[in-house]
């Protein structure tokens, strides 16, 4: 299905799901606010009660412990954000299949909590690795020597290639992960089989499947700016619908009710 047709289908299907979707999104925001409040309190308690105990001899240890604690806190927030986002995509898939939906479906991840937690944690670690590797690569002495040797024009081209590769990997992983999650929630397939099936299916049209998510992100971002945020009422549910339609095309033969 062409990308334009997918967007038109998402626009048509958004009717009838906005109320349930936005109520579910409200649950999502409230739970995330509570999680951030609790984790922020943990960091504050560490700063108030633990850091003052650090001596000059143990300062490095306490500093590294705080960095690790921040990494865990950010990871927890990102994993929960992933779980709720995946549940919203599953809600969109249920609506696409003409099944009844309700706001509490935002907690659908509970039906497959262990595999989805594992996927969310793995995705966070992979994204952290990609960002850290890119940062280390760009600030390494060898790269800086090559930059000085290549000159400004080739340097920009080199940096553009690096960021382009990282950009592609990020969106490719996003497609792979969400297709895997929908397979687990929709067809109740085990995580290993879901990953294998999603990997094989996406790689048949790797650039088209990845480009769909890239275009969706850019286009919807521009539309939100052009409508001064009002367009979010339609565009946010449409983002989940685009993912659901893509899943339906790949794994369900594109049959819509």
C-alpha positions as CSV (number, residue, x, y, z in Angstrom):
1,X,0.0,0.0,0.0
2,X,1.5,3.4,-1.0
3,X,2.4,5.8,1.9
4,X,-0.3,8.3,0.7
5,X,-3.0,5.6,0.9
6,X,-1.9,4.7,4.4
7,X,-2.2,8.3,5.5
8,X,-5.7,8.6,4.0
9,X,-6.7,5.3,5.6
10,X,-5.5,6.6,9.0
11,X,-7.4,9.8,8.5
12,X,-10.6,7.9,7.7
13,X,-10.2,5.5,10.6
14,X,-9.5,8.1,13.2
15,X,-13.2,8.8,13.4
16,X,-14.8,7.0,16.3
17,X,-11.6,6.4,18.3
18,X,-10.6,9.9,19.4
19,X,-12.6,9.9,22.7
20,X,-11.3,6.5,23.9
21,X,-7.8,7.3,22.7
22,X,-7.5,10.6,24.4
23,X,-9.0,9.2,27.7
24,X,-6.4,6.5,27.5
25,X,-3.7,9.0,26.8
26,X,-4.9,11.0,29.9
27,X,-4.4,7.8,32.0
28,X,-1.0,7.5,30.4
29,X,0.0,11.1,31.3
30,X,-1.3,10.8,34.9
31,X,0.5,7.5,35.5
32,X,3.8,8.9,34.0
33,X,3.5,12.0,36.1
34,X,3.2,9.8,39.2
35,X,6.1,7.7,38.2
36,X,8.3,10.8,37.5
37,X,7.3,12.3,40.9
38,X,8.2,9.1,42.8
39,X,11.5,8.7,41.0
40,X,12.3,12.4,41.3
41,X,11.8,12.0,45.0
42,X,14.2,9.1,45.1
43,X,16.9,11.2,43.4
44,X,16.2,14.1,45.8
45,X,16.5,11.8,48.9
46,X,19.8,10.5,47.5
47,X,21.1,14.0,47.2
48,X,19.9,15.0,50.7
49,X,20.8,12.0,52.7
50,X,23.4,10.0,50.9
51,X,25.7,12.5,49.1
52,X,26.5,14.4,52.3
53,X,28.0,11.1,53.7
54,X,30.6,11.1,50.9
55,X,34.2,11.8,51.9
56,X,37.0,12.9,49.7
57,X,38.2,9.3,49.5
58,X,34.7,8.0,48.5
59,X,33.6,10.9,46.4
60,X,34.1,9.2,43.1
61,X,32.2,6.1,44.2
62,X,29.2,8.2,45.3
63,X,29.3,10.3,42.1
64,X,29.3,7.1,40.0
65,X,26.5,5.7,42.1
66,X,24.4,8.8,41.4
67,X,25.1,8.5,37.7
68,X,24.0,4.8,37.8
69,X,20.9,5.8,39.7
70,X,20.0,8.4,37.1
71,X,20.5,5.9,34.4
72,X,18.1,3.5,36.1
73,X,15.6,6.3,36.7
74,X,15.6,7.4,33.1
75,X,15.4,3.8,32.0
76,X,12.4,3.2,34.2
77,X,10.6,6.2,32.7
78,X,11.5,5.2,29.1
79,X,10.3,1.6,29.6
80,X,7.0,2.7,31.0
81,X,6.6,5.3,28.2
82,X,7.2,2.5,25.7
83,X,4.7,0.2,27.4
84,X,1.9,2.8,27.2
85,X,2.8,3.8,23.7
86,X,2.7,0.2,22.6
87,X,-0.7,-0.2,24.2
88,X,-2.1,2.9,22.4
89,X,-0.9,1.3,19.1
90,X,-2.7,-1.9,20.1
91,X,-5.8,0.1,20.8
92,X,-5.6,1.6,17.3
93,X,-5.2,-1.9,15.8
94,X,-8.3,-3.1,17.6
95,X,-10.2,-0.1,16.2
96,X,-8.8,-0.8,12.8
97,X,-10.2,-4.4,13.0
98,X,-13.6,-3.0,14.0
99,X,-13.4,-4.3,17.5
100,X,-14.7,-2.3,20.5
101,X,-12.1,-0.1,22.3
102,X,-12.1,1.7,25.6
103,X,-9.7,4.0,27.5
104,X,-8.4,1.3,29.9
105,X,-6.9,-0.5,26.9
106,X,-3.9,1.7,27.5
107,X,-3.0,-0.8,30.2
108,X,-3.1,-3.7,27.7
109,X,0.6,-4.3,28.2
110,X,-0.3,-6.1,31.4
111,X,-1.4,-9.1,29.3
112,X,2.2,-9.7,28.2
113,X,4.1,-7.8,30.8
114,X,7.3,-9.9,31.0
115,X,8.1,-10.0,27.2
116,X,7.2,-6.3,26.8
117,X,9.3,-5.2,29.8
118,X,12.2,-7.1,28.3
119,X,11.7,-5.5,24.9
120,X,11.4,-2.0,26.4
121,X,14.6,-2.5,28.5
122,X,16.5,-3.8,25.5
123,X,15.3,-0.9,23.3
124,X,16.5,1.6,26.0
125,X,19.9,-0.1,26.3
126,X,20.3,-0.1,22.5
127,X,19.3,3.5,22.1
128,X,21.7,4.5,24.9
129,X,24.5,2.5,23.2
130,X,23.8,4.2,19.9
131,X,23.8,7.7,21.4
132,X,26.9,7.0,23.5
133,X,28.8,5.4,20.7
134,X,28.0,8.3,18.4
135,X,29.1,10.8,21.0
136,X,32.4,8.9,21.7
137,X,33.1,8.5,18.0
138,X,32.6,12.2,17.3
139,X,34.8,13.3,20.1
140,X,37.6,10.7,19.7
141,X,41.1,11.9,18.8
142,X,41.2,9.9,15.6
143,X,38.0,11.4,14.3
144,X,39.2,14.9,15.2
145,X,42.4,14.3,13.3
146,X,40.5,13.1,10.2
147,X,38.2,16.1,10.4
148,X,41.2,18.4,10.4
149,X,42.6,16.5,7.4
150,X,39.4,16.4,5.4
151,X,38.5,20.0,5.6
152,X,35.1,21.6,6.3
153,X,33.1,20.4,3.3
154,X,34.1,16.7,3.6
155,X,33.7,17.0,7.4
156,X,30.1,18.0,7.0
157,X,29.5,15.2,4.6
158,X,31.1,12.7,7.0
159,X,29.0,13.9,9.9
160,X,25.9,13.8,7.8
161,X,26.6,10.2,6.9
162,X,27.2,9.2,10.6
163,X,24.0,10.9,11.8
164,X,22.1,9.5,8.8
165,X,23.1,6.0,9.7
166,X,22.2,6.5,13.4
167,X,18.9,8.1,12.3
168,X,18.1,5.1,10.1
169,X,19.0,2.6,12.8
170,X,16.8,4.3,15.4
171,X,13.7,4.3,13.2
172,X,14.4,0.8,11.9
173,X,14.5,-0.4,15.5
174,X,11.3,1.5,16.3
175,X,9.5,-0.3,13.4
176,X,10.9,-3.7,14.4
177,X,10.0,-3.3,18.1
178,X,6.4,-2.1,17.5
179,X,5.7,-4.8,15.0
180,X,7.0,-7.4,17.5
181,X,4.9,-5.9,20.3
182,X,1.7,-6.0,18.2
183,X,2.4,-9.6,17.2
184,X,2.7,-10.5,20.9
185,X,-0.5,-8.6,21.9
186,X,-2.6,-9.4,18.8
187,X,-1.6,-12.9,17.9
188,X,-0.3,-14.0,21.3
189,X,3.0,-15.2,19.8
190,X,6.1,-15.9,21.9
191,X,8.7,-13.2,22.0
192,X,11.4,-15.1,20.1
193,X,9.1,-16.1,17.3
194,X,7.6,-12.6,17.2
195,X,11.1,-11.0,16.8
196,X,12.1,-13.5,14.1
197,X,8.9,-13.0,12.2
198,X,9.0,-9.2,12.5
199,X,12.7,-9.1,11.4
200,X,12.1,-11.3,8.4
201,X,9.0,-9.5,7.3
202,X,10.3,-5.9,7.7
203,X,13.5,-6.7,5.9
204,X,11.6,-7.7,2.8
205,X,10.9,-4.0,2.3
206,X,13.3,-2.5,4.8
207,X,13.5,1.0,3.3
208,X,9.8,1.4,2.6
209,X,8.8,0.3,6.1
210,X,11.4,2.6,7.7
211,X,10.6,5.5,5.5
212,X,6.9,5.3,6.5
213,X,7.7,6.0,10.1
214,X,10.2,8.8,9.1
215,X,7.7,10.5,6.9
216,X,5.0,10.1,9.5
217,X,7.1,11.8,12.2
218,X,8.2,14.7,9.9
219,X,4.8,15.3,8.3
220,X,2.8,15.1,11.6
221,X,5.4,17.3,13.3
222,X,5.0,20.0,10.6
223,X,1.2,19.7,10.7
224,X,1.2,20.2,14.5
225,X,3.2,23.3,14.1
226,X,1.1,24.6,11.3
227,X,-2.1,24.1,13.3
228,X,-0.6,25.6,16.5
229,X,-1.1,22.3,18.3
230,X,-4.8,21.9,17.6
231,X,-4.1,19.3,15.0
232,X,-2.9,16.9,17.8
233,X,-6.6,16.0,18.4
234,X,-6.5,14.1,15.1
235,X,-2.8,13.6,14.5
236,X,-1.8,11.8,17.7
237,X,-4.4,9.0,17.2
238,X,-3.3,8.9,13.6
239,X,0.3,8.1,14.5
240,X,-0.9,5.0,16.3
241,X,-3.2,4.2,13.4
242,X,-0.3,4.4,10.9
243,X,1.6,1.8,13.0
244,X,-1.5,-0.4,13.1
245,X,-2.1,-0.1,9.4
246,X,1.5,-1.0,8.7
247,X,1.2,-4.0,10.9
248,X,-2.0,-5.0,9.2
249,X,-0.4,-4.8,5.8
250,X,2.6,-6.8,6.8
251,X,1.1,-9.6,8.9
252,X,-2.7,-9.6,8.1
253,X,-2.6,-9.3,4.3
254,X,-4.0,-5.8,4.5
255,X,-7.6,-7.0,5.1
256,X,-9.6,-4.2,6.7
257,X,-13.1,-4.5,8.0
